[in-house]
Amino acid sequence: MNKQDLRIVYMGTPDFATCSLQRLIDEGYPIAGVFCQPDRPKNRGHKLMPCAVKETAQAAGLPVYQPEKMRDGTALEILKELAPELIVVVAYGKILPDDILALPKYGCIN
């Protein structure tokens, strides 16, 4: 299989997870979308700040999804539309339900 034929969804949130995402981008893997935690208030002003993975994905022009919950069906519907063959998970911060884990043809890699 050619790596260009593999549809990947990436899930991650903190700084630690940006290295893996950047490597996939640099190696030319087609990333259909990136899931990360919703923006959270940070610092003294409690201003909403994007996570590191979101910033990396946006800089690469990738679509970003930030569902509040993974079990209400919203994330599953987005994933069905994206039709990933593989989901790569690096420090996402939420437990993925069985219906999401079963969705990609080649499974999920954590």
N, CA, C and O of each residue as an XYZ file, in Angstrom:
440
protein
N       0.841     -1.189      0.000
C       0.000      0.000      0.000
C       0.885      1.250      0.000
O       1.856      1.346      0.750
N       0.536      2.166     -0.827
C       1.220      3.448     -0.898
C       0.717      4.333      0.236
O      -0.484      4.362      0.505
N       1.601      5.045      0.898
C       1.167      5.887      2.017
C       0.170      6.956      1.583
O      -0.609      7.438      2.405
N       0.181      7.333      0.315
C      -0.778      8.330     -0.178
C      -2.199      7.783     -0.218
O      -3.161      8.549     -0.287
N      -2.335      6.454     -0.174
C      -3.653      5.825     -0.216
C      -4.260      5.640      1.168
O      -5.391      5.165      1.277
N      -3.553      5.995      2.214
C      -3.985      5.764      3.592
C      -4.565      7.040      4.191
O      -3.848      8.026      4.365
N      -5.851      7.027      4.504
C      -6.498      8.191      5.134
C      -6.310      8.092      6.645
O      -6.729      7.118      7.269
N      -5.679      9.106      7.221
C      -5.368      9.109      8.651
C      -6.116     10.235      9.350
O      -6.236     11.344      8.829
N      -6.619      9.926     10.544
C      -7.099     10.953     11.465
C      -6.148     10.923     12.648
O      -5.828      9.857     13.176
N      -5.706     12.089     13.057
C      -4.769     12.219     14.177
C      -5.515     12.772     15.382
O      -6.303     13.709     15.252
N      -5.268     12.198     16.551
C      -5.874     12.686     17.792
C      -4.777     12.923     18.819
O      -4.034     12.005     19.168
N      -4.678     14.155     19.300
C      -3.683     14.500     20.304
C      -3.942     15.905     20.809
O      -4.710     16.652     20.202
N      -3.310     16.275     21.915
C      -3.565     17.591     22.491
C      -2.301     18.333     22.926
O      -2.065     19.433     22.426
N      -1.471     17.793     23.833
C      -0.391     18.603     24.415
C       0.822     18.743     23.496
O       0.877     18.158     22.414
N       1.790     19.534     23.959
C       3.041     19.753     23.230
C       3.679     18.431     22.809
O       4.178     18.296     21.692
N       3.656     17.472     23.710
C       4.257     16.155     23.467
C       3.733     15.531     22.179
O       4.477     14.841     21.483
N       2.477     15.759     21.857
C       1.842     15.119     20.704
C       2.142     15.808     19.377
O       1.842     15.257     18.317
N       2.723     16.990     19.417
C       2.994     17.706     18.170
C       4.105     17.055     17.353
O       4.085     17.132     16.125
N       5.054     16.429     17.996
C       6.175     15.798     17.272
C       5.675     14.712     16.329
O       6.108     14.639     15.179
N       4.776     13.879     16.806
C       4.241     12.797     15.973
C       3.417     13.356     14.817
O       3.530     12.884     13.685
N       2.604     14.345     15.096
C       1.804     14.972     14.042
C       2.714     15.605     12.996
O       2.503     15.424     11.797
N       3.707     16.334     13.436
C       4.614     16.989     12.499
C       5.359     15.976     11.646
O       5.599     16.213     10.462
N       5.723     14.860     12.237
C       6.433     13.810     11.475
C       5.538     13.241     10.385
O       5.990     13.038      9.258
N       4.263     12.980     10.708
C       3.332     12.486      9.694
C       3.183     13.499      8.557
O       3.156     13.130      7.383
N       3.087     14.762      8.919
C       2.982     15.833      7.909
C       4.237     15.858      7.048
O       4.149     15.879      5.821
N       5.403     15.856      7.684
C       6.677     15.938      6.968
C       6.900     14.739      6.036
O       7.499     14.873      4.969
N       6.408     13.571      6.455
C       6.573     12.359      5.647
C       5.538     12.255      4.526
O       5.592     11.336      3.709
N       4.600     13.198      4.490
C       3.640     13.237      3.395
C       2.430     12.344      3.541
O       1.760     12.044      2.552
N       2.134     11.910      4.762
C       0.933     11.105      4.965
C      -0.304     11.989      4.847
O      -0.317     13.105      5.368
N      -1.335     11.507      4.173
C      -2.557     12.303      4.035
C      -3.371     12.271      5.333
O      -3.862     11.219      5.742
N      -3.503     13.412      5.960
C      -4.232     13.509      7.217
C      -5.579     14.160      6.926
O      -5.656     15.326      6.540
N      -6.635     13.380      7.119
C      -7.984     13.840      6.801
C      -8.498     14.842      7.828
O      -9.332     15.687      7.502
N      -8.013     14.759      9.056
C      -8.448     15.661     10.107
C      -7.677     15.425     11.386
O      -7.057     14.379     11.578
N      -7.727     16.410     12.251
C      -7.033     16.357     13.540
C      -8.045     16.644     14.642
O      -8.763     17.642     14.592
N      -8.096     15.769     15.627
C      -8.952     15.951     16.797
C      -8.081     16.351     17.975
O      -7.018     15.770     18.195
N      -8.527     17.340     18.729
C      -7.829     17.739     19.947
C      -8.855     18.259     20.950
O     -10.020     18.478     20.616
N      -8.403     18.448     22.165
C      -9.281     18.953     23.220
C      -9.741     20.377     22.888
O      -9.018     21.127     22.232
N     -10.923     20.740     23.335
C     -11.380     22.124     23.131
C     -10.426     23.127     23.787
O      -9.760     22.820     24.775
N     -10.380     24.318     23.218
C      -9.553     25.380     23.793
C      -9.948     25.601     25.245
O     -11.128     25.568     25.595
N      -8.951     25.825     26.076
C      -9.175     26.017     27.515
C      -8.601     27.359     27.956
O      -7.659     27.863     27.344
N      -9.173     27.947     29.028
C      -8.603     29.190     29.557
C      -7.233     28.924     30.181
O      -7.028     27.924     30.870
N      -6.308     29.841     29.923
C      -4.953     29.704     30.472
C      -4.452     31.042     30.983
O      -4.972     32.104     30.644
N      -3.450     30.950     31.791
C      -2.720     32.105     32.327
C      -3.609     32.998     33.197
O      -4.747     32.645     33.507
N      -3.083     34.138     33.578
C      -3.793     35.028     34.509
C      -5.095     35.575     33.942
O      -6.081     35.695     34.670
N      -5.114     35.902     32.678
C      -6.305     36.485     32.077
C      -7.368     35.463     31.721
O      -8.452     35.824     31.263
N      -7.065     34.197     31.926
C      -7.981     33.106     31.606
C      -8.508     33.216     30.178
O      -9.672     32.931     29.900
N      -7.619     33.636     29.287
C      -7.966     33.752     27.876
C      -7.968     32.358     27.251
O      -7.089     31.547     27.539
N      -8.953     32.079     26.396
C      -8.986     30.791     25.715
C      -7.760     30.664     24.819
O      -7.473     31.542     24.005
N      -7.052     29.565     24.983
C      -5.829     29.341     24.221
C      -5.909     27.982     23.517
O      -6.361     27.003     24.110
N      -5.478     27.923     22.273
C      -5.459     26.645     21.563
C      -4.336     25.754     22.087
O      -3.315     26.239     22.574
N      -4.543     24.452     21.981
C      -3.490     23.524     22.373
C      -2.424     23.465     21.281
O      -2.626     23.957     20.171
N      -1.310     22.868     21.609
C      -0.174     22.808     20.690
C      -0.509     22.033     19.417
O      -0.086     22.421     18.329
N      -1.258     20.955     19.543
C      -1.621     20.163     18.365
C      -2.504     20.972     17.423
O      -2.337     20.898     16.205
N      -3.431     21.734     17.963
C      -4.292     22.566     17.127
C      -3.453     23.575     16.345
O      -3.671     23.771     15.150
N      -2.510     24.202     17.005
C      -1.655     25.185     16.339
C      -0.845     24.551     15.211
O      -0.710     25.131     14.133
N      -0.309     23.359     15.464
C       0.466     22.655     14.443
C      -0.416     22.272     13.256
O      -0.022     22.443     12.103
N      -1.604     21.756     13.541
C      -2.528     21.351     12.479
C      -2.964     22.549     11.637
O      -2.995     22.471     10.409
N      -3.297     23.643     12.292
C      -3.731     24.830     11.556
C      -2.599     25.400     10.700
O      -2.835     25.862      9.584
N      -1.386     25.367     11.216
C      -0.238     25.857     10.447
C      -0.024     25.026      9.180
O       0.488     25.526      8.179
N      -0.421     23.756      9.236
C      -0.280     22.867      8.082
C      -1.523     22.876      7.195
O      -1.565     22.195      6.170
N      -2.537     23.653      7.595
C      -3.765     23.737      6.805
C      -4.682     22.539      6.951
O      -5.494     22.265      6.067
N      -4.560     21.821      8.061
C      -5.390     20.645      8.297
C      -6.678     21.024      9.023
O      -6.669     21.933      9.854
N      -7.781     20.346      8.725
C      -9.013     20.618      9.460
C      -8.900     20.125     10.906
O      -8.374     19.042     11.162
N      -9.398     20.932     11.842
C      -9.311     20.619     13.267
C     -10.721     20.455     13.834
O     -11.618     21.247     13.545
N     -10.895     19.417     14.641
C     -12.174     19.144     15.301
C     -11.921     19.068     16.796
O     -10.958     18.447     17.244
N     -12.807     19.715     17.572
C     -12.634     19.772     19.023
C     -13.941     19.422     19.738
O     -14.530     20.276     20.399
N     -14.396     18.174     19.612
C     -15.650     17.808     20.281
C     -15.508     17.824     21.805
O     -14.485     17.413     22.353
N     -16.550     18.304     22.469
C     -16.555     18.319     23.939
C     -16.617     16.900     24.499
O     -15.966     16.585     25.495
N     -17.409     16.049     23.844
C     -17.606     14.678     24.323
C     -17.360     13.707     23.184
O     -17.585     14.029     22.017
N     -16.898     12.520     23.534
C     -16.663     11.493     22.525
C     -17.808     10.490     22.463
O     -17.863      9.678     21.539
N     -18.713     10.530     23.420
C     -19.761      9.516     23.495
C     -21.152     10.007     23.106
O     -22.118      9.252     23.214
N     -21.274     11.249     22.657
C     -22.612     11.755     22.331
C     -22.985     11.577     20.860
O     -24.060     12.004     20.440
N     -22.106     10.950     20.076
C     -22.385     10.688     18.675
C     -21.817     11.721     17.716
O     -21.662     11.434     16.529
N     -21.505     12.906     18.198
C     -20.985     13.964     17.333
C     -19.635     13.572     16.729
O     -19.443     13.678     15.517
N     -18.717     13.127     17.556
C     -17.386     12.743     17.077
C     -17.484     11.569     16.105
O     -16.778     11.532     15.097
N     -18.349     10.621     16.404
C     -18.507      9.458     15.533
C     -19.014      9.876     14.155
O     -18.548      9.357     13.141
N     -19.945     10.791     14.112
C     -20.470     11.265     12.826
C     -19.390     11.985     12.018
O     -19.291     11.799     10.805
N     -18.593     12.795     12.684
C     -17.492     13.480     11.993
C     -16.522     12.447     11.432
O     -16.086     12.545     10.285
N     -16.194     11.464     12.252
C     -15.254     10.431     11.811
C     -15.812      9.614     10.650
O     -15.068      9.246      9.741
N     -17.088      9.331     10.671
C     -17.689      8.602      9.549
C     -17.563      9.400      8.258
O     -17.306      8.832      7.197
N     -17.743     10.712      8.346
C     -17.590     11.563      7.163
C     -16.141     11.597      6.680
O     -15.884     11.608      5.476
N     -15.200     11.615      7.619
C     -13.782     11.643      7.263
C     -13.300     10.297      6.719
O     -12.329     10.237      5.965
N     -13.982      9.225      7.105
C     -13.686      7.858      6.647
C     -12.205      7.482      6.786
O     -11.568      7.104      5.803
N     -11.656      7.585      8.006
C     -10.241      7.226      8.162
C     -10.030      5.725      8.043
O     -10.891      4.928      8.415
N      -8.874      5.356      7.522
C      -8.482      3.951      7.503
C      -7.619      3.627      8.717
O      -7.447      2.466      9.087
N      -7.075      4.692      9.333
C      -6.231      4.546     10.515
C      -6.410      5.784     11.389
O      -6.465      6.906     10.885
N      -6.497      5.576     12.687
C      -6.517      6.686     13.633
C      -5.254      6.580     14.480
O      -4.986      5.545     15.090
N      -4.488      7.655     14.509
C      -3.269      7.721     15.316
C      -3.585      8.577     16.539
O      -3.984      9.735     16.409
N      -3.404      8.000     17.728
C      -3.735      8.688     18.977
C      -2.458      8.878     19.791
O      -1.750      7.918     20.093
N      -2.176     10.139     20.143
C      -1.008     10.453     20.975
C      -1.449     11.452     22.038
O      -1.641     12.631     21.742
N      -1.610     10.989     23.264
C      -1.950     11.862     24.393
C      -3.178     12.727     24.096
O      -3.157     13.942     24.294
N      -4.239     12.087     23.623
C      -5.459     12.834     23.304
C      -6.148     13.363     24.560
O      -6.609     14.504     24.587
N      -6.216     12.535     25.592
C      -6.787     13.012     26.848
C      -8.213     12.562     27.096
O      -8.809     12.929     28.108
N      -8.772     11.772     26.189
C     -10.115     11.223     26.380
C     -10.091      9.753     25.976
O      -9.334      9.347     25.094
N     -10.929      8.972     26.634
C     -11.052      7.563     26.289
C     -11.979      7.447     25.081
O     -13.079      7.998     25.070
N     -11.520      6.728     24.075
C     -12.314      6.565     22.865
C     -13.301      5.410     23.046
O     -12.918      4.327     23.487
N     -14.561      5.642     22.707
C     -15.552      4.570     22.823
C     -15.326      3.482     21.768
O     -14.664      3.709     20.755
N     -15.883      2.311     22.024
C     -15.689      1.162     21.143
C     -16.123      1.432     19.706
O     -15.473      0.954     18.776
N     -17.205      2.188     19.497
C     -17.667      2.426     18.125
C     -16.659      3.250     17.328
O     -16.556      3.089     16.112
N     -15.923      4.120     17.991
C     -14.863      4.879     17.305
C     -13.652      3.989     17.076
O     -13.046      4.038     16.005
N     -13.292      3.181     18.056
C     -12.143      2.280     17.910
C     -12.349      1.282     16.777
O     -11.387      0.879     16.123
N     -13.592      0.884     16.543
C     -13.901     -0.114     15.517
C     -14.055      0.487     14.121
O     -14.134     -0.259     13.144
N     -14.099      1.785     14.004
C     -14.396      2.440     12.728
C     -13.311      2.286     11.652
O     -13.636      1.871     10.540
N     -12.038      2.602     11.932
C     -11.050      2.548     10.851
C     -10.687      1.119     10.447
O     -10.608      0.216     11.280
N     -10.472      0.946      9.156
C     -10.131     -0.366      8.579
C      -8.908     -0.980      9.252
O      -8.889     -2.176      9.542
N      -7.889     -0.158      9.501
C      -6.643     -0.648     10.096
C      -6.538     -0.372     11.583
O      -5.474     -0.555     12.175
N      -7.636      0.068     12.195
C      -7.681      0.255     13.636
C      -7.113      1.597     14.112
O      -6.957      2.553     13.352
N      -6.817      1.607     15.396
C      -6.276      2.803     16.057
C      -4.909      2.434     16.652
O      -4.733      1.364     17.234
N      -3.960      3.342     16.490
C      -2.634      3.163     17.071
C      -2.474      4.198     18.160
O      -2.682      5.388     17.926
N      -2.103      3.755     19.356
C      -1.897      4.661     20.469
C      -0.439      4.693     20.817
O      -0.040      5.403     21.740
